Amino acid sequence: GQYTHEFDGDELFYVDLGKKETVWRLPMFGEFTSFDPQGALSKIAKAKHTLDIMIKRSNFTPVIN
């Protein structure tokens, strides 16, 4: 997965999931504001958990070839 933050179609930053750090598209943005990458990692974990529940509840049966 990936976590990016965009404004008006332009990427401001993304979270490097391997390094668990915020990577600013333009380094000067990081001088004016900050973003805690743990928030992004938490949101991704919650989304994966919710998706798992929805798949289990949807009566999903795989197609057999």
PyMOL Python script that loads the backbone (N, CA, C, O; Angstrom):
from pymol import cmd

cmd.read_pdbstr("""\
ATOM      1  N   GLY A   1       0.821  -1.181   0.000  1.00  0.00           N
ATOM      2  CA  GLY A   1       0.000   0.000   0.000  1.00  0.00           C
ATOM      3  C   GLY A   1       0.863   1.242   0.000  1.00  0.00           C
ATOM      4  O   GLY A   1       2.087   1.185   0.125  1.00  0.00           O
ATOM      5  N   GLN A   2       0.201   2.340  -0.141  1.00  0.00           N
ATOM      6  CA  GLN A   2       0.903   3.611  -0.093  1.00  0.00           C
ATOM      7  C   GLN A   2      -0.003   4.671   0.494  1.00  0.00           C
ATOM      8  O   GLN A   2      -1.228   4.555   0.441  1.00  0.00           O
ATOM      9  N   TYR A   3       0.598   5.700   1.052  1.00  0.00           N
ATOM     10  CA  TYR A   3      -0.144   6.814   1.619  1.00  0.00           C
ATOM     11  C   TYR A   3       0.442   8.089   1.042  1.00  0.00           C
ATOM     12  O   TYR A   3       1.607   8.410   1.281  1.00  0.00           O
ATOM     13  N   THR A   4      -0.367   8.816   0.283  1.00  0.00           N
ATOM     14  CA  THR A   4       0.077  10.083  -0.288  1.00  0.00           C
ATOM     15  C   THR A   4      -0.897  11.171   0.111  1.00  0.00           C
ATOM     16  O   THR A   4      -2.061  10.905   0.408  1.00  0.00           O
ATOM     17  N   HIS A   5      -0.409  12.394   0.115  1.00  0.00           N
ATOM     18  CA  HIS A   5      -1.261  13.546   0.389  1.00  0.00           C
ATOM     19  C   HIS A   5      -1.112  14.495  -0.786  1.00  0.00           C
ATOM     20  O   HIS A   5      -0.010  14.924  -1.128  1.00  0.00           O
ATOM     21  N   GLU A   6      -2.249  14.813  -1.397  1.00  0.00           N
ATOM     22  CA  GLU A   6      -2.227  15.671  -2.576  1.00  0.00           C
ATOM     23  C   GLU A   6      -3.079  16.902  -2.339  1.00  0.00           C
ATOM     24  O   GLU A   6      -4.023  16.879  -1.549  1.00  0.00           O
ATOM     25  N   PHE A   7      -2.735  17.974  -3.030  1.00  0.00           N
ATOM     26  CA  PHE A   7      -3.529  19.195  -3.009  1.00  0.00           C
ATOM     27  C   PHE A   7      -3.658  19.690  -4.431  1.00  0.00           C
ATOM     28  O   PHE A   7      -2.661  19.927  -5.113  1.00  0.00           O
ATOM     29  N   ASP A   8      -4.886  19.843  -4.870  1.00  0.00           N
ATOM     30  CA  ASP A   8      -5.170  20.357  -6.209  1.00  0.00           C
ATOM     31  C   ASP A   8      -4.463  19.541  -7.290  1.00  0.00           C
ATOM     32  O   ASP A   8      -3.975  20.089  -8.278  1.00  0.00           O
ATOM     33  N   GLY A   9      -4.415  18.225  -7.087  1.00  0.00           N
ATOM     34  CA  GLY A   9      -3.832  17.324  -8.073  1.00  0.00           C
ATOM     35  C   GLY A   9      -2.327  17.155  -7.989  1.00  0.00           C
ATOM     36  O   GLY A   9      -1.751  16.353  -8.724  1.00  0.00           O
ATOM     37  N   ASP A  10      -1.680  17.906  -7.099  1.00  0.00           N
ATOM     38  CA  ASP A  10      -0.227  17.797  -6.946  1.00  0.00           C
ATOM     39  C   ASP A  10       0.112  17.081  -5.648  1.00  0.00           C
ATOM     40  O   ASP A  10      -0.468  17.366  -4.600  1.00  0.00           O
ATOM     41  N   GLU A  11       1.055  16.152  -5.724  1.00  0.00           N
ATOM     42  CA  GLU A  11       1.484  15.423  -4.526  1.00  0.00           C
ATOM     43  C   GLU A  11       2.332  16.330  -3.647  1.00  0.00           C
ATOM     44  O   GLU A  11       3.315  16.911  -4.107  1.00  0.00           O
ATOM     45  N   LEU A  12       1.945  16.451  -2.366  1.00  0.00           N
ATOM     46  CA  LEU A  12       2.739  17.223  -1.413  1.00  0.00           C
ATOM     47  C   LEU A  12       3.770  16.339  -0.733  1.00  0.00           C
ATOM     48  O   LEU A  12       4.930  16.721  -0.575  1.00  0.00           O
ATOM     49  N   PHE A  13       3.321  15.127  -0.325  1.00  0.00           N
ATOM     50  CA  PHE A  13       4.241  14.201   0.315  1.00  0.00           C
ATOM     51  C   PHE A  13       3.676  12.801   0.244  1.00  0.00           C
ATOM     52  O   PHE A  13       2.505  12.602  -0.082  1.00  0.00           O
ATOM     53  N   TYR A  14       4.521  11.834   0.552  1.00  0.00           N
ATOM     54  CA  TYR A  14       4.075  10.455   0.716  1.00  0.00           C
ATOM     55  C   TYR A  14       4.792   9.874   1.918  1.00  0.00           C
ATOM     56  O   TYR A  14       5.806  10.406   2.370  1.00  0.00           O
ATOM     57  N   VAL A  15       4.258   8.780   2.430  1.00  0.00           N
ATOM     58  CA  VAL A  15       4.888   8.105   3.554  1.00  0.00           C
ATOM     59  C   VAL A  15       5.609   6.881   3.015  1.00  0.00           C
ATOM     60  O   VAL A  15       4.998   6.012   2.394  1.00  0.00           O
ATOM     61  N   ASP A  16       6.903   6.819   3.254  1.00  0.00           N
ATOM     62  CA  ASP A  16       7.708   5.657   2.884  1.00  0.00           C
ATOM     63  C   ASP A  16       7.410   4.581   3.921  1.00  0.00           C
ATOM     64  O   ASP A  16       7.854   4.675   5.065  1.00  0.00           O
ATOM     65  N   LEU A  17       6.658   3.562   3.520  1.00  0.00           N
ATOM     66  CA  LEU A  17       6.211   2.540   4.464  1.00  0.00           C
ATOM     67  C   LEU A  17       7.360   1.688   4.979  1.00  0.00           C
ATOM     68  O   LEU A  17       7.302   1.194   6.104  1.00  0.00           O
ATOM     69  N   GLY A  18       8.396   1.509   4.183  1.00  0.00           N
ATOM     70  CA  GLY A  18       9.550   0.723   4.618  1.00  0.00           C
ATOM     71  C   GLY A  18      10.359   1.442   5.689  1.00  0.00           C
ATOM     72  O   GLY A  18      10.746   0.848   6.695  1.00  0.00           O
ATOM     73  N   LYS A  19      10.608   2.722   5.462  1.00  0.00           N
ATOM     74  CA  LYS A  19      11.405   3.514   6.405  1.00  0.00           C
ATOM     75  C   LYS A  19      10.546   4.160   7.493  1.00  0.00           C
ATOM     76  O   LYS A  19      11.062   4.657   8.495  1.00  0.00           O
ATOM     77  N   LYS A  20       9.216   4.145   7.279  1.00  0.00           N
ATOM     78  CA  LYS A  20       8.266   4.760   8.218  1.00  0.00           C
ATOM     79  C   LYS A  20       8.590   6.231   8.442  1.00  0.00           C
ATOM     80  O   LYS A  20       8.706   6.702   9.573  1.00  0.00           O
ATOM     81  N   GLU A  21       8.733   6.944   7.315  1.00  0.00           N
ATOM     82  CA  GLU A  21       9.013   8.372   7.411  1.00  0.00           C
ATOM     83  C   GLU A  21       8.299   9.125   6.298  1.00  0.00           C
ATOM     84  O   GLU A  21       7.955   8.556   5.262  1.00  0.00           O
ATOM     85  N   THR A  22       8.086  10.405   6.531  1.00  0.00           N
ATOM     86  CA  THR A  22       7.441  11.273   5.557  1.00  0.00           C
ATOM     87  C   THR A  22       8.480  11.757   4.554  1.00  0.00           C
ATOM     88  O   THR A  22       9.567  12.192   4.936  1.00  0.00           O
ATOM     89  N   VAL A  23       8.139  11.678   3.260  1.00  0.00           N
ATOM     90  CA  VAL A  23       9.029  12.153   2.206  1.00  0.00           C
ATOM     91  C   VAL A  23       8.304  13.285   1.482  1.00  0.00           C
ATOM     92  O   VAL A  23       7.284  13.063   0.829  1.00  0.00           O
ATOM     93  N   TRP A  24       8.837  14.495   1.603  1.00  0.00           N
ATOM     94  CA  TRP A  24       8.230  15.671   0.986  1.00  0.00           C
ATOM     95  C   TRP A  24       8.648  15.775  -0.465  1.00  0.00           C
ATOM     96  O   TRP A  24       9.810  15.551  -0.802  1.00  0.00           O
ATOM     97  N   ARG A  25       7.690  16.117  -1.333  1.00  0.00           N
ATOM     98  CA  ARG A  25       7.993  16.293  -2.756  1.00  0.00           C
ATOM     99  C   ARG A  25       8.997  17.426  -2.921  1.00  0.00           C
ATOM    100  O   ARG A  25       9.964  17.305  -3.673  1.00  0.00           O
ATOM    101  N   LEU A  26       8.764  18.522  -2.216  1.00  0.00           N
ATOM    102  CA  LEU A  26       9.714  19.629  -2.165  1.00  0.00           C
ATOM    103  C   LEU A  26      10.178  19.750  -0.722  1.00  0.00           C
ATOM    104  O   LEU A  26       9.365  20.039   0.156  1.00  0.00           O
ATOM    105  N   PRO A  27      11.448  19.538  -0.454  1.00  0.00           N
ATOM    106  CA  PRO A  27      11.934  19.533   0.930  1.00  0.00           C
ATOM    107  C   PRO A  27      11.559  20.771   1.735  1.00  0.00           C
ATOM    108  O   PRO A  27      11.426  20.691   2.957  1.00  0.00           O
ATOM    109  N   MET A  28      11.383  21.931   1.067  1.00  0.00           N
ATOM    110  CA  MET A  28      11.041  23.144   1.811  1.00  0.00           C
ATOM    111  C   MET A  28       9.669  23.040   2.480  1.00  0.00           C
ATOM    112  O   MET A  28       9.417  23.737   3.463  1.00  0.00           O
ATOM    113  N   PHE A  29       8.775  22.184   1.967  1.00  0.00           N
ATOM    114  CA  PHE A  29       7.470  22.004   2.612  1.00  0.00           C
ATOM    115  C   PHE A  29       7.645  21.497   4.038  1.00  0.00           C
ATOM    116  O   PHE A  29       6.888  21.875   4.933  1.00  0.00           O
ATOM    117  N   GLY A  30       8.634  20.647   4.250  1.00  0.00           N
ATOM    118  CA  GLY A  30       8.892  20.088   5.568  1.00  0.00           C
ATOM    119  C   GLY A  30       9.352  21.124   6.579  1.00  0.00           C
ATOM    120  O   GLY A  30       9.319  20.872   7.784  1.00  0.00           O
ATOM    121  N   GLU A  31       9.783  22.294   6.101  1.00  0.00           N
ATOM    122  CA  GLU A  31      10.198  23.367   7.003  1.00  0.00           C
ATOM    123  C   GLU A  31       9.003  24.116   7.579  1.00  0.00           C
ATOM    124  O   GLU A  31       9.101  24.707   8.655  1.00  0.00           O
ATOM    125  N   PHE A  32       7.877  24.096   6.872  1.00  0.00           N
ATOM    126  CA  PHE A  32       6.705  24.860   7.287  1.00  0.00           C
ATOM    127  C   PHE A  32       5.700  24.040   8.079  1.00  0.00           C
ATOM    128  O   PHE A  32       4.927  24.583   8.869  1.00  0.00           O
ATOM    129  N   THR A  33       5.714  22.753   7.867  1.00  0.00           N
ATOM    130  CA  THR A  33       4.724  21.888   8.513  1.00  0.00           C
ATOM    131  C   THR A  33       5.339  20.509   8.730  1.00  0.00           C
ATOM    132  O   THR A  33       6.469  20.247   8.317  1.00  0.00           O
ATOM    133  N   SER A  34       4.591  19.649   9.374  1.00  0.00           N
ATOM    134  CA  SER A  34       5.076  18.287   9.589  1.00  0.00           C
ATOM    135  C   SER A  34       3.910  17.316   9.472  1.00  0.00           C
ATOM    136  O   SER A  34       2.745  17.712   9.510  1.00  0.00           O
ATOM    137  N   PHE A  35       4.242  16.051   9.331  1.00  0.00           N
ATOM    138  CA  PHE A  35       3.228  15.000   9.274  1.00  0.00           C
ATOM    139  C   PHE A  35       3.798  13.775   9.962  1.00  0.00           C
ATOM    140  O   PHE A  35       4.887  13.309   9.628  1.00  0.00           O
ATOM    141  N   ASP A  36       3.051  13.257  10.928  1.00  0.00           N
ATOM    142  CA  ASP A  36       3.490  12.071  11.663  1.00  0.00           C
ATOM    143  C   ASP A  36       3.167  10.830  10.839  1.00  0.00           C
ATOM    144  O   ASP A  36       1.989  10.529  10.645  1.00  0.00           O
ATOM    145  N   PRO A  37       4.158  10.102  10.350  1.00  0.00           N
ATOM    146  CA  PRO A  37       3.892   8.927   9.521  1.00  0.00           C
ATOM    147  C   PRO A  37       3.150   7.828  10.272  1.00  0.00           C
ATOM    148  O   PRO A  37       2.514   6.984   9.640  1.00  0.00           O
ATOM    149  N   GLN A  38       3.214   7.813  11.596  1.00  0.00           N
ATOM    150  CA  GLN A  38       2.490   6.795  12.361  1.00  0.00           C
ATOM    151  C   GLN A  38       0.988   6.916  12.133  1.00  0.00           C
ATOM    152  O   GLN A  38       0.276   5.912  12.169  1.00  0.00           O
ATOM    153  N   GLY A  39       0.501   8.123  11.900  1.00  0.00           N
ATOM    154  CA  GLY A  39      -0.915   8.317  11.597  1.00  0.00           C
ATOM    155  C   GLY A  39      -1.307   7.611  10.311  1.00  0.00           C
ATOM    156  O   GLY A  39      -2.361   6.979  10.235  1.00  0.00           O
ATOM    157  N   ALA A  40      -0.452   7.722   9.298  1.00  0.00           N
ATOM    158  CA  ALA A  40      -0.717   7.057   8.021  1.00  0.00           C
ATOM    159  C   ALA A  40      -0.676   5.548   8.185  1.00  0.00           C
ATOM    160  O   ALA A  40      -1.530   4.836   7.655  1.00  0.00           O
ATOM    161  N   LEU A  41       0.319   5.058   8.920  1.00  0.00           N
ATOM    162  CA  LEU A  41       0.433   3.610   9.121  1.00  0.00           C
ATOM    163  C   LEU A  41      -0.775   3.072   9.873  1.00  0.00           C
ATOM    164  O   LEU A  41      -1.248   1.973   9.585  1.00  0.00           O
ATOM    165  N   SER A  42      -1.272   3.833  10.825  1.00  0.00           N
ATOM    166  CA  SER A  42      -2.458   3.432  11.580  1.00  0.00           C
ATOM    167  C   SER A  42      -3.687   3.382  10.673  1.00  0.00           C
ATOM    168  O   SER A  42      -4.485   2.448  10.755  1.00  0.00           O
ATOM    169  N   LYS A  43      -3.840   4.390   9.807  1.00  0.00           N
ATOM    170  CA  LYS A  43      -4.986   4.424   8.888  1.00  0.00           C
ATOM    171  C   LYS A  43      -4.943   3.252   7.910  1.00  0.00           C
ATOM    172  O   LYS A  43      -5.977   2.658   7.605  1.00  0.00           O
ATOM    173  N   ILE A  44      -3.758   2.919   7.421  1.00  0.00           N
ATOM    174  CA  ILE A  44      -3.624   1.791   6.497  1.00  0.00           C
ATOM    175  C   ILE A  44      -3.984   0.488   7.196  1.00  0.00           C
ATOM    176  O   ILE A  44      -4.672  -0.353   6.617  1.00  0.00           O
ATOM    177  N   ALA A  45      -3.531   0.311   8.430  1.00  0.00           N
ATOM    178  CA  ALA A  45      -3.847  -0.909   9.186  1.00  0.00           C
ATOM    179  C   ALA A  45      -5.349  -1.025   9.417  1.00  0.00           C
ATOM    180  O   ALA A  45      -5.915  -2.110   9.284  1.00  0.00           O
ATOM    181  N   LYS A  46      -5.999   0.088   9.761  1.00  0.00           N
ATOM    182  CA  LYS A  46      -7.452   0.075   9.975  1.00  0.00           C
ATOM    183  C   LYS A  46      -8.189  -0.241   8.683  1.00  0.00           C
ATOM    184  O   LYS A  46      -9.165  -0.992   8.692  1.00  0.00           O
ATOM    185  N   ALA A  47      -7.729   0.326   7.571  1.00  0.00           N
ATOM    186  CA  ALA A  47      -8.375   0.069   6.285  1.00  0.00           C
ATOM    187  C   ALA A  47      -8.246  -1.397   5.883  1.00  0.00           C
ATOM    188  O   ALA A  47      -9.206  -1.983   5.384  1.00  0.00           O
ATOM    189  N   LYS A  48      -7.076  -1.996   6.092  1.00  0.00           N
ATOM    190  CA  LYS A  48      -6.884  -3.418   5.771  1.00  0.00           C
ATOM    191  C   LYS A  48      -7.780  -4.295   6.637  1.00  0.00           C
ATOM    192  O   LYS A  48      -8.353  -5.272   6.155  1.00  0.00           O
ATOM    193  N   HIS A  49      -7.900  -3.947   7.906  1.00  0.00           N
ATOM    194  CA  HIS A  49      -8.750  -4.708   8.823  1.00  0.00           C
ATOM    195  C   HIS A  49     -10.215  -4.624   8.391  1.00  0.00           C
ATOM    196  O   HIS A  49     -10.920  -5.633   8.352  1.00  0.00           O
ATOM    197  N   THR A  50     -10.662  -3.415   8.070  1.00  0.00           N
ATOM    198  CA  THR A  50     -12.045  -3.218   7.628  1.00  0.00           C
ATOM    199  C   THR A  50     -12.306  -3.958   6.325  1.00  0.00           C
ATOM    200  O   THR A  50     -13.364  -4.567   6.164  1.00  0.00           O
ATOM    201  N   LEU A  51     -11.362  -3.916   5.395  1.00  0.00           N
ATOM    202  CA  LEU A  51     -11.509  -4.627   4.128  1.00  0.00           C
ATOM    203  C   LEU A  51     -11.632  -6.123   4.362  1.00  0.00           C
ATOM    204  O   LEU A  51     -12.451  -6.787   3.727  1.00  0.00           O
ATOM    205  N   ASP A  52     -10.824  -6.658   5.269  1.00  0.00           N
ATOM    206  CA  ASP A  52     -10.899  -8.076   5.624  1.00  0.00           C
ATOM    207  C   ASP A  52     -12.297  -8.448   6.114  1.00  0.00           C
ATOM    208  O   ASP A  52     -12.859  -9.461   5.698  1.00  0.00           O
ATOM    209  N   ILE A  53     -12.845  -7.632   6.990  1.00  0.00           N
ATOM    210  CA  ILE A  53     -14.187  -7.885   7.530  1.00  0.00           C
ATOM    211  C   ILE A  53     -15.222  -7.834   6.422  1.00  0.00           C
ATOM    212  O   ILE A  53     -16.096  -8.698   6.353  1.00  0.00           O
ATOM    213  N   MET A  54     -15.136  -6.832   5.550  1.00  0.00           N
ATOM    214  CA  MET A  54     -16.111  -6.690   4.464  1.00  0.00           C
ATOM    215  C   MET A  54     -16.052  -7.879   3.506  1.00  0.00           C
ATOM    216  O   MET A  54     -17.090  -8.338   3.028  1.00  0.00           O
ATOM    217  N   ILE A  55     -14.860  -8.378   3.223  1.00  0.00           N
ATOM    218  CA  ILE A  55     -14.721  -9.539   2.336  1.00  0.00           C
ATOM    219  C   ILE A  55     -15.375 -10.760   2.972  1.00  0.00           C
ATOM    220  O   ILE A  55     -16.083 -11.508   2.298  1.00  0.00           O
ATOM    221  N   LYS A  56     -15.142 -10.962   4.260  1.00  0.00           N
ATOM    222  CA  LYS A  56     -15.720 -12.117   4.950  1.00  0.00           C
ATOM    223  C   LYS A  56     -17.241 -12.036   5.020  1.00  0.00           C
ATOM    224  O   LYS A  56     -17.918 -13.062   4.954  1.00  0.00           O
ATOM    225  N   ARG A  57     -17.784 -10.828   5.152  1.00  0.00           N
ATOM    226  CA  ARG A  57     -19.234 -10.647   5.278  1.00  0.00           C
ATOM    227  C   ARG A  57     -19.959 -10.627   3.941  1.00  0.00           C
ATOM    228  O   ARG A  57     -21.188 -10.689   3.910  1.00  0.00           O
ATOM    229  N   SER A  58     -19.229 -10.542   2.840  1.00  0.00           N
ATOM    230  CA  SER A  58     -19.877 -10.373   1.542  1.00  0.00           C
ATOM    231  C   SER A  58     -20.268 -11.690   0.884  1.00  0.00           C
ATOM    232  O   SER A  58     -20.729 -11.699  -0.258  1.00  0.00           O
ATOM    233  N   ASN A  59     -20.088 -12.799   1.591  1.00  0.00           N
ATOM    234  CA  ASN A  59     -20.410 -14.111   1.041  1.00  0.00           C
ATOM    235  C   ASN A  59     -19.625 -14.351  -0.241  1.00  0.00           C
ATOM    236  O   ASN A  59     -20.170 -14.844  -1.229  1.00  0.00           O
ATOM    237  N   PHE A  60     -18.376 -14.010  -0.219  1.00  0.00           N
ATOM    238  CA  PHE A  60     -17.489 -14.139  -1.359  1.00  0.00           C
ATOM    239  C   PHE A  60     -17.099 -15.592  -1.552  1.00  0.00           C
ATOM    240  O   PHE A  60     -16.575 -16.233  -0.641  1.00  0.00           O
ATOM    241  N   THR A  61     -17.358 -16.103  -2.740  1.00  0.00           N
ATOM    242  CA  THR A  61     -16.910 -17.457  -3.065  1.00  0.00           C
ATOM    243  C   THR A  61     -16.053 -17.378  -4.323  1.00  0.00           C
ATOM    244  O   THR A  61     -16.511 -16.860  -5.341  1.00  0.00           O
ATOM    245  N   PRO A  62     -14.834 -17.875  -4.278  1.00  0.00           N
ATOM    246  CA  PRO A  62     -13.961 -17.802  -5.451  1.00  0.00           C
ATOM    247  C   PRO A  62     -14.470 -18.688  -6.586  1.00  0.00           C
ATOM    248  O   PRO A  62     -15.091 -19.726  -6.358  1.00  0.00           O
ATOM    249  N   VAL A  63     -14.198 -18.260  -7.791  1.00  0.00           N
ATOM    250  CA  VAL A  63     -14.570 -19.020  -8.977  1.00  0.00           C
ATOM    251  C   VAL A  63     -13.567 -20.149  -9.158  1.00  0.00           C
ATOM    252  O   VAL A  63     -12.358 -19.938  -9.064  1.00  0.00           O
ATOM    253  N   ILE A  64     -14.072 -21.341  -9.416  1.00  0.00           N
ATOM    254  CA  ILE A  64     -13.205 -22.494  -9.652  1.00  0.00           C
ATOM    255  C   ILE A  64     -13.089 -22.694 -11.155  1.00  0.00           C
ATOM    256  O   ILE A  64     -14.097 -22.780 -11.856  1.00  0.00           O
ATOM    257  N   ASN A  65     -11.852 -22.767 -11.649  1.00  0.00           N
ATOM    258  CA  ASN A  65     -11.630 -22.935 -13.098  1.00  0.00           C
ATOM    259  C   ASN A  65     -11.757 -24.371 -13.500  1.00  0.00           C
ATOM    260  O   ASN A  65     -11.603 -24.698 -14.677  1.00  0.00           O
TER     261      ASN A  65
END
""", "prot")
cmd.dss("prot")
cmd.show_as("cartoon", "prot")
cmd.util.cbc("prot")
cmd.orient("prot")
